[in-house]
């Protein structure tokens, strides 16, 4: 069954290079990002893991935990991390799930139920395990993105999306196209003009259905 926005994300127990976790317990009360990879020791994924490692202070600033998934084992993950850290010149202190039985990949609908790892497999056999999932403190899926193997993920965009999600979480607000922190935000139509002014101060009515206000983030 497809995992959709605002669905509760699957809870699971998994082995990682930092020990066993229960996913919902590991998330705790904050935000989390799960990013998946089809195989260890692959070129694009190495650059992506490196990018995540370099952004450690940014994730911490946002109260967000990050965790990788790759369909190889723990010992492979540990060896791969040495390459990642050498390439990125940053410590990869986040865990990587060992999804050798594909349970996590299937639970998050990245692979069909009948998928398996053949002998002599390549990354192409699990090419669809190339996704980013942002999970809120309520353990619900807030955003997902899936990439082909040939396109490296833009983690600056993941950060931007995370900022927007945190700003609008449980608030009648939205962000416009290309929004970045500090720019004006959109007031939801659940508030009339008077309610919007009472809650957010001055509003700019660009169209009857498009009203903006200053961001206080």
MORADA-V606548 format. One record per residue. N is the residue number from 1. RES is the residue in one small letter. PSI is psi in whole degrees, -180 to 180 (* if undefined). OMEGA is omega in whole degrees, -180 to 180 (999 if undefined). NEAR is the number of other ideal C-beta (glycine too) atoms within 12 Angstrom. Layout:
n/res/psi/omega/near
N/RES/PSI/OMEGA/NEAR
N/RES/PSI/OMEGA/NEAR
This chain:
n/res/psi/omega/near
1/x/136/-177/11
2/x/144/176/13
3/x/120/-174/26
4/x/162/178/16
5/x/135/-179/18
6/x/5/166/18
7/x/147/171/21
8/x/133/-178/19
9/x/152/180/34
10/x/141/170/28
11/x/142/-177/19
12/x/158/171/28
13/x/133/-177/20
14/x/155/174/38
15/x/136/176/27
16/x/174/177/31
17/x/-7/178/32
18/x/18/179/22
19/x/-180/-178/15
20/x/146/176/17
21/x/154/163/28
22/x/119/-164/18
23/x/-51/-178/31
24/x/-38/177/22
25/x/-40/180/16
26/x/-39/178/28
27/x/-43/-179/32
28/x/-137/-175/17
29/x/3/-175/16
30/x/-157/179/24
31/x/159/179/36
32/x/150/174/38
33/x/124/175/40
34/x/123/179/47
35/x/134/-167/44
36/x/155/-175/43
37/x/144/-174/45
38/x/-16/-177/38
39/x/147/173/32
40/x/162/176/36
41/x/41/174/23
42/x/147/-168/29
43/x/-51/-177/21
44/x/-44/-179/24
45/x/-34/178/40
46/x/-42/178/29
47/x/-34/-179/22
48/x/-46/176/36
49/x/-39/177/45
50/x/-42/179/31
51/x/-41/178/33
52/x/-42/179/42
53/x/-42/-179/31
54/x/-21/-178/26
55/x/17/-175/32
56/x/-43/-178/24
57/x/-31/179/15
58/x/-42/177/24
59/x/-44/-178/30
60/x/-40/180/15
61/x/-32/-176/16
62/x/9/180/30
63/x/39/-172/21
64/x/129/174/35
65/x/146/176/32
66/x/145/-180/41
67/x/135/178/40
68/x/161/172/46
69/x/132/172/47
70/x/146/-172/46
71/x/49/171/41
72/x/177/-174/37
73/x/173/-176/23
74/x/-47/-178/24
75/x/-37/176/16
76/x/-43/179/23
77/x/-44/-178/36
78/x/-42/179/23
79/x/-40/-180/19
80/x/-37/-180/31
81/x/-33/178/35
82/x/-41/176/21
83/x/-45/-178/23
84/x/-48/-177/36
85/x/-36/177/23
86/x/-41/179/17
87/x/-46/-173/23
88/x/-15/-174/24
89/x/44/180/12
90/x/151/180/21
91/x/126/178/19
92/x/82/-173/33
93/x/12/176/25
94/x/153/179/36
95/x/156/172/31
96/x/123/179/43
97/x/135/175/42
98/x/97/-174/34
99/x/52/-175/39
100/x/-29/179/27
101/x/4/177/21
102/x/14/-176/34
103/x/-42/-179/25
104/x/-44/179/39
105/x/-39/179/41
106/x/-38/-180/26
107/x/-33/179/31
108/x/13/174/36
109/x/30/176/26
110/x/-20/178/36
111/x/150/176/29
112/x/159/-176/15
113/x/-31/-176/13
114/x/1/-178/7
115/x/147/177/23
116/x/167/180/18
117/x/108/-180/24
118/x/160/174/12
119/x/142/178/7
120/x/25/-176/7
121/x/159/171/20
122/x/176/179/16
123/x/-25/-179/27
124/x/-26/-180/18
125/x/-23/180/21
126/x/37/-174/35
127/x/-28/-178/28
128/x/-5/176/25
129/x/66/-177/43
130/x/64/-173/36
131/x/162/172/34
132/x/131/177/37
133/x/124/174/43
134/x/127/-174/41
135/x/133/-180/40
136/x/173/178/29
137/x/-20/178/23
138/x/7/179/20
139/x/22/179/27
140/x/148/179/26
141/x/124/-179/31
142/x/-27/-179/35
143/x/145/172/34
144/x/146/177/30
145/x/138/178/27
146/x/134/-175/25
147/x/152/170/27
148/x/168/-177/17
149/x/-24/-174/26
150/x/-6/-175/14
151/x/114/177/15
152/x/142/-179/26
153/x/146/179/32
154/x/101/-176/18
155/x/-13/169/30
156/x/-37/177/18
157/x/-37/176/22
158/x/-43/177/35
159/x/-44/179/31
160/x/-45/180/26
161/x/-39/178/31
162/x/-43/177/38
163/x/-44/-180/31
164/x/-42/179/31
165/x/-42/-179/36
166/x/-35/178/30
167/x/-39/-173/30
168/x/-1/-178/25
169/x/119/-180/27
170/x/23/176/14
171/x/144/177/24
172/x/61/-178/22
173/x/159/173/32
174/x/167/178/26
175/x/142/180/30
176/x/176/178/21
177/x/138/175/11
178/x/17/-179/11
179/x/142/170/24
180/x/163/-176/20
181/x/133/179/22
182/x/-21/180/14
183/x/162/180/21
184/x/153/179/28
185/x/166/-177/31
186/x/135/176/33
187/x/132/-178/38
188/x/154/-179/24
189/x/-4/176/17
190/x/-16/176/15
191/x/135/171/21
192/x/177/-174/18
193/x/-43/-178/19
194/x/-42/179/12
195/x/-38/179/17
196/x/-43/179/26
197/x/-39/-180/17
198/x/-38/-176/15
199/x/-39/-170/21
200/x/-2/-178/26
201/x/-144/-177/15
202/x/140/174/16
203/x/150/179/26
204/x/111/-177/20
205/x/98/-179/17
206/x/-36/175/14
207/x/159/-180/11
208/x/-29/-178/10
209/x/6/180/15
210/x/100/-178/19
211/x/133/-179/31
212/x/160/177/26
213/x/166/180/34
214/x/142/175/18
215/x/140/178/26
216/x/14/179/15
217/x/*/999/23
